Amino acid sequence: MKVKCPKCDKIAELGDDFSYVKCQHCDLDITYGEYVKFIAYKDARYSDILGDYAQEKDGSASVTLDDW
């Protein structure tokens, strides 16, 4: 699957099993989790994505990106 590279904004490849994101243009090679975190830090519009995945022990969503 093709996704936007968070580093160079060109087309990157997302593994079929969502295990990696690789960009041939800038040699980015990270896990999908790192990709989501990178995107959220780079663009505040996406920071709420992490809240969907990060849950604290009491069941409430994390407040900061670092908690994820």
PyMOL commands that set and color helices and strands:
alter all, ss='L'
color gray80, all
select helices_A, chain A and resi 32-42+44-46+48-53+65-67
alter helices_A, ss='H'
color red, helices_A
select strands_A, chain A and resi 2-4+11-14+21-22+29-30
alter strands_A, ss='S'
color yellow, strands_A
deselect
rebuild
show_as cartoon
